[in-house]
Amino acid sequence: MCDATGTATATVQIDNERVRVTEWRFAQRGQNTGWHRHDFDYVVVPLFDGVLEIDTGGAERIHAEVQNGVPYYRPLGAEHDVISANDFECAFIEIELLEDAQAASSGA
């Protein structure tokens, strides 16, 4: 899980040497993950249809439309704060890929 201090609730569901799976739950519009940087590649699986606002530190926020069950991938190094833009409770699953890809392919 990222070292973030936002208002959304993060619940780690799996944490081992290969992956960390965290549910991020936003009880209401405006709740956020807190500003953070991803140290690993990761996949997000939204559990709702709606919009997330992504603050990347620039003057504008990106509005990302997401669909329930449709995953997206981001490489390590992403820096942002994720904010709910929905008038309902929503959540997503974040899967961080902790294992080094090169080590995994070599069987190390």
N, C-alpha and C positions, 0 to 999 in steps of 0.2 A: 504494500500500500504506500502511496506517496505520503510524504511528511507535509500534510496540508492541515490548515486550521480553519476550515469553513463551517457552515451551519448544516450541511447535509450529513446524514449518518452513514458511516462506512463500517461494514461488517465483513471481516475477513472470513471466508468460507473454507478455503484451502490455502495452505502455506507450506510448501516443501522445497526441496532443492531445485525443482524444475519449473514450477508455476506458483503464482499467488493469485487467487481468485477473490475479488472483493465485490460485494454488493454496495452500490452507492444509492441511497434513498433520499429523495427530496420530498418533504411533507407538504410544501407549499411553494408557490411562485417566489423567486428571488433567493431561495436557499442555494448554497454554493459549496463546491469542494474545497475552496481556498486555493490560493496561488501555489503552484507546484511545478516541478520538473520531473519528467519520467526518465528514470535511469535504465529502463529496459524497453524493448519493443512490447507492444500490447495490443489486445483486441478488446473492443467494447461491443457488448450485445445489449441493445436497448430492450426494455421490458414494457414498452409503451409506444404509441404513435404520438408524436408531438415535436416540440422544438427545444433545443438546448442553445443557450447563448454561450459563446466561447470568447473569453477575454484573453487576448494574446499580448496585452500590454500596449497595443496601439490605441489610436483615438477612437476606433470603432469596435464594436463587438460583432462577431460573426454569428449569424443565426443558422444553426444546423438543423434541418428537418431530419428526424429519425423515424424508423419504422420498427415496430415490435418484432423482435427476432432477427432483424437484418443487421449482421455484424459489420464493423469497420475496423481497419488496422491502422496503427500509427507507429512510426519508428521511435526509438529512444531519442531523448533530447527535447521532446515536445514540452513547451512551457506554456501554462495557461491556468485559468480559473474557469470551471464549468458551472453555469448558473441555470436553474430551471426557469423556463419561460412559459410554464403551463399553469393553468388554474386548477390543477388536480395533482394528487400525489403521484409521483413517478419514480422509476428506478432504472438503473442499468447495471450489468455485470461487467467488471473490468478484469481481464485475464492478462497478467504480466508474465512474459516469457523469460524466466530467470536464467535458464540454462544457456550457456554460450552455444550458438548455432554451429560453429566450427567443431567444437568438442562433441556435440551430439552426433554430427555426421561422421566423425572419425571413430565413434564408439568409445571415446575416452570417458 
